Amino acid sequence: MQCLRTARKTPLEGARIGGAFALTDQNGQAVTERSFAGKYRIMYFGYTFCPDVCPTDVQAIGAAVKTLESSDPVLAAKIVPVFVTVDPARDTPAVLKQFVSAFHPRMVGLTGTDAQIARIKTDYAVYSSKGDASPGGGYLVNHSRQAYLMDPDGKPLALLPQEKGPMPWRQRSSAGPGERTLLGRYADRATRSRPMGGLVRRLRQMLHPQARG
């Protein structure tokens, strides 16, 4: 699909962000960048054991897409929210499926081998570093916080705004797998979140001139 251009230059036009990838989605299916051809992608990198920032940001993305689905369904249908893990050892397809399904039914969760994740992190200028293990065997992952809006040809358009400050989050990301009861907490956060006006405005600003026609 040829992306319609405006006279105004987009914020990330010409940036060396993105590229080919081969990963696995939350249903265990192979996914590449070609799987999203013709769609705008919101690409967010994080991990499901994150104690605050990741669920807050992913909830914001899901809520923004839902808002657009109500106000502008034609535009919303062109957008695919994508969550890429930086913690593939723990974020299996089954774990990702629980996570992404709590925020939006069309959200795609992607995982892969260490090498596959390392490559996509490099291509998207994402930093992450595994922290020290806790006595229970869990660990935190320090990582950069960014969400990219990509065009239907896989080119970067803009960085999307994040809400100011994470909401309180009581689930310990260092907990072992047996201690996790996350899905109910994700769903609860999704119903009690703060407004996502800034993200919705940015999506409309970036996509309305391009997604028409």
N, C-alpha and C positions, 0 to 999 in steps of 0.2 A: 504494500500500500504506500502510495506516495504521500508523504506528509505535506499538507498545505502550509506554506510559509507566509509570514507577515513581513512587512517592511521593517518592523522593529526586530532587532537582534535579541534572541533569547539569552538569558543569563549564562548558560553553560555552552552556548554554541561554539563548536570547535574544540571543546575540552576533550582530553583523552580519557574519557570515562566510559566504561562498559566494554563489551566484546562478546566473543563466543563463549559458551559454557555448556557443560553436560552434567546435569545433576539429577536427583531423584525427588519426586514430589511426595506429598503426605499420603498418597495412595500407592506408593511403591512404583510409580510409573517413571520411565525415563523422560526427562524434560531438557530441552535446549533453548537457546535464545529464539530459534525459529518457531517454537511452540507459541510464542506471543506475537507473531508477525501480524501487523495490522491493528495492534492494540497499544494504548498508552499503558506504561507500567509504573507503578510506585514501588521502588526497590528499597526495602529496609533490611538492615543487617542487625542481628541480635541473637539472643538465645532464650529458650523457654524457661530456664531456671533463674533468669534475671529477677532480682528482688523488687525492682521498681520501675526503672526507665523503660525497659522493653515493653512490658505490658501496657504501660501508660501510652507510649508512642503508637503501638500497634492498635490499641483501642481507639486512639485519635484518628488513625488512618481509616479503620473500619467505619467509625461514626461519620467521617467526612464523606465516604463513598455512599453510605446509607442516606445521608442528607441530600446528596446529589441525585440519588435514585428517586427521591420523592419530588424534588423540585425540577430536575432536568434529566429524566430517564434516558434520553437519547445520548446525552453526553456521558452519563455514568456508565452506560453499557460499553463504552469504548475504553474504560479504565480497568486494569487488573491490579489489585494490591498483592504484592509478593513479599514474603518474609523469608530471608535467607539466613540460616543459622551460622554462627561462628563457633559453635560447639557441637560438631558432628558426632563426637563420641557418645554424647547423651541424647542428642536430638535425633532420634530415629524417626522414620516416617510415621509410626504409630503415635509417638509423643507429639510430633508436629501437627498431626491431624487433630488431636485434642485441643492444642493451642489455637491454631488458626480458625477452627470451626467456632470457637467461642466469640470471635470478633466480627467475622463476616463470612457468609456462606460461599462467596467466590474467592476468598483469600487463598493464595497458593503458598504452601510451605515447602522450602527446598533444603535438602541436605545432600551429603555426598561423602566421598573419601576425604582424608586430610589433604591430599594433593589437589583434589577438585575444589575444595573450599579455599585453600591457599591461593589458587589461581584466580578465582572470582574476586576474592578480597583484594588482590593486587590490581586487577582490572578496574575495580570500583574505588580504589584508593581508601580501603577500609583497614583500620588497625584493630587487632585484638591480641590479647595476651592472657593465657591461663594463669590464674593465681595459685597460691599454695593450697594444698588439700587440708581440709579440716579433719579433726579426729574421726568424724563419721564418714569420711571419704569423699564428701562433696567439695566443691570449689567454686569460686567466683571467676568470671571472665571480664577483664577490663577491655573495653572496646570503644571505638569512635561512634558517635551518635549522628547519623545522617540518613535522610530519606531522599532518594533521587527520583525525579520525574523523567521518564524516558519516552521518546516519541515512538510512533509505530515502526520506524526503521531501526530502532535500538540506539538512537543517538540521545545524548543527555540534553534536557531542556533547562532544568532548574533544580536547586535544592529546595525542599519543602520545609516550611517553618515547623518547629516543635513547640508544643505547649510549654509554658514557663514552669519548670519545676515538676518533679514527679509527685504523684499522689502517694500518700502513705501506703506501705505494702508490708504486711506482717509475715508473709511466707519467707522463710530463710532460703536464699538461693544456694547456700552451702549444705542444705539438707540432703541426705541420701535418698535414692529413688523410693525406698519404702516409706519415707516420711511425707511424700508429696500428696496433697489433696487439692490440686490446682484448679481443675475445671470449674468447680462451683465458685471459686474466688474470682476467676476470670469473668464468668458470666455476671457475677454481682457487680464487679467494677464497671462492666459495660453498661449497666443500667443506672449507675450513679455517677457518671463521668461529668466533667465540666464541659462547657460549650466548645465546639471546634471551629469557631468562626474564621480564625486566621487561616487555617488549612483549607477550608472550603473556598474562601475568597481567593487564595492563591491558585487553587486548581481551576477555578472559573477564569481567573485572569489569564492563566497560561493556555488553557485549552479552548476557550470559546472562539478566539480568532482562527484556530487551527483545525478544530474538530468538525467544522461545518463544511457542507458541500460534498 
